[in-house]
Amino acid sequence: MQKQNSPHYLNHRTRLRERFLELGINGLNDYEIIELFLTFVMPQKDVKQEAKEVINRFGSVKGFFEADEKELAQIKYFKNKALTLRKFIREITELYQLEAIKGIPVTQTRENLIKYCINKLGFIKEEQFWVLSLDSKYALIRADLISKGLANKTTVYPKQIVETALKNKAFSILLLHNHTNGNPEPSEEDKTITKAIEIPARLINISIYDHIIVAENKYFSFKENKLL
């Protein structure tokens, strides 16, 4: 009895994975990165054309990872496995960057701090406001989501931020939020809310180390711009 040949795409996948292992992500075209991603969720299918469709639809790997789940769900082959893997990759990257700064004074790990902030909020499609509690050595204790809102606005209550800092036994806090319009420059409202948080925090001897605003891969620091 004649042995059946393996599907042609299996050899292609092997070469693709070997190239990735040898050259890293920069050794692959955008569609090949998506193709390699899809091989883990659709092992019995040639996914080259599907990968090209993703790039055509979302423009880039970045566009793919930023796309809303509802947008991806419209693509027939994007089922729960693919959505779960994408979410896992995004969140494990965030966890890695969080652990890279945890326990180390933010004064010594500024570059990693900015990477964490941008990765966490730079590309989401709603505004979120977070508070990062710091100990007396300015090392991260934990990060807490305070509020999230519409595409261009979120409501922030200074009392909630102060209570969060007290609960975490923070010596200082770092405020973090995003702008969805691509511009990280602070609005007058951003400046006002920072002052509104600073006043009650000082009364209980908690300082604001910085307020960082991110938008896509850009950021604005109140500390660097001498607004704190």
N, C-alpha and C positions, 0 to 999 in steps of 0.2 A: 504494500500500500504506500503510495507516494505521500511524503510529508508536505503539509500545507506551508506555503511561505508566510512569514510574518507580515502583517500590514506594513506598508512602506513607511508610514509616519513614525513607527517605533524606532527605526534607525535614525530618523531625523531628530526625534526627541532626545535620543542618547547623545547625538552630536551637539544639540543645543545645550544640554545640561553640562556636557564636558567643556564646551566653550565658556559657559558661565563660570564654572569652577576654575578654569585656567585664567580667564581675562577679567572676571568680575562683571558687574552690571554695565560698565562702560564698553564692554565688548559686544553688547547686544543692541540691535535697533529697538526703537520704541515698541513696534508690534511684536518683536521677539520676546521682550520682557513680559508683555501681556500673554503671549503664547505660552511661555514657561509657567506663568501663574495659572493659566487655565488647565495645563496638563495635570495639575494636582487635584483638580475637581472634576475633570472629564477624561479619565485615563483611557477610555475605550474609543476615543474620537480624535480625528485629525482636526486640530483647532486653529490652524494657521489663518484661514479665511475669517474665522470669528474674531481672532485677535486683531486683524487688519480692520475689521468693521468697528471694533471698539475705538481704535485710534482715529479712524475717520469720523466717528461720531463725537468723541470727546476731545480730540485734538492732540492729546499727549498722555503720557503716563500720569502726570500731575492731574490732568483733567479727569482721568479715570478714577483716581483716588479721592478726588474732591466731589465727584458726581453724587447726587442724591440717590438713595436706595430706590426710590420710586422710579427714577430715570433708568437705572440699571435693570430693574425688574421688568421693564418694557421689552428688554432683549430676551428673546425666547429661551436661550440657553443659559441665562443668568438666573439660576435657581438658588435655593438656600445655601448650598455648599459654597458657591462662589462668593456670595454676600458675606457668609460667615468667615471665610478665609481672608477676604479683604479687610473686614473689621478687625480680625485677629492681628493682621500685619500692622495696621494703623495703631492699634492699642498697645501692642508689644513694643513698637518703636517708641511710643510715648512713655511707657513704663521704663524702658531702658534709659531714656533721657532723664526721667525723674530720678532714677536710682543713681545716675551719674552725678547729680548735684546734691542728693540727700546726704546729710552728715558732713558736708564740706561747706565752709563759710562761702556765701555767695560772692563775697569780695574776692575770693580766690578762684571762682569758677564762673566768671561772668559770661564767657563765650558759651559754655554749656547751658547756662541759665537762659540766655537769649534763644538758643536752639530749641530748648524745651518749650518756651513761651510761644514761639512761632509755630512749632509743630502742633502744639495743643490747640491753638485758637486761630492761627493765621489764615486758614482756608475754609473755616466753617461758614455756613450761610445764615447764621443768626448771631446776634450779639450775646456774649456771655461775660459775666463778671466773677472773677475768682479772687480769693485772698490766700496768700501763701504765708503761713505762720513761721517765724524764725526764732531760734533760741538766742541766748545772750552772746553766742559766737557768730551769729547771723547764718547759722546752718538751718536748712529746711526741716521743719517738724512735720508738716503736712500741707496739702493743698485742698481747699474747700470751694466748691461752687456756691456762690451766693445767690445769683439770679441769672436767668436767661430770658430772652424776649423775642422781639420781632427782628426783621432783617436789619434794621438800623437803630434799634433802641432797646434798652433793658432798664428796669427799675432797680435802683440800689437804695438800701436803707442803712445809714451809718450805724444805727443801733445793732443791727444784725451782724455787721462786720466786727464791731467791738465785742459783742457776745461770743462770736466765733474765736476771736483772739484770746479772750479770757479762758474759754473752754480748753483751748490748746496750750494754755500757759505760755503764750508768746511774749517774747521780749520786744520784738519788732514785727511789722507785717509788710509784705510786698503786695501791692494791688496790681491786678492784671485784668485787662479786658481787651476786646477786639473791636475793630471797625470793619464792616463788610464792604465799604466803598473803595477799598484799596489805598486809602490815605490814613496813615497812623497819627497825623497831627492832632493834638487835643482840641476839642471844641471848648467853648466857654463853659458849657455845662460840665465837661470833664474836669476842668479846673475848679469849678465851684464844688462839685461833689468830693473832690480830693480834700479841699479845705474843710468841708463839712464832716469828713471822716477824721481828719487830723485833730480837730479841736477836742472831741470827746476822748479820743485815744490818748492824747497827751495828759488828760486829767487822771488817767489811771496808769501813767508812766509807760505807755506803749508808743513807740515811734513808728512813723511810716518810713521804711527804708527806701522805697521807690514806688512809683506807679508806672507800669509799662503798658503801652498800647501797641498792639500788633495789627497789621493789615497785610495779608498775603505774606511775602517774605521780608517785609520791612517792619521796623519798630520805632517807637518814640519812648524815650526815658525821661521822666520828670527830673530825676536826679542828675542825669548827664546834661540836661538843659537848664539846670539850676532853678527849677520850679519847686523844689523841696529843699 
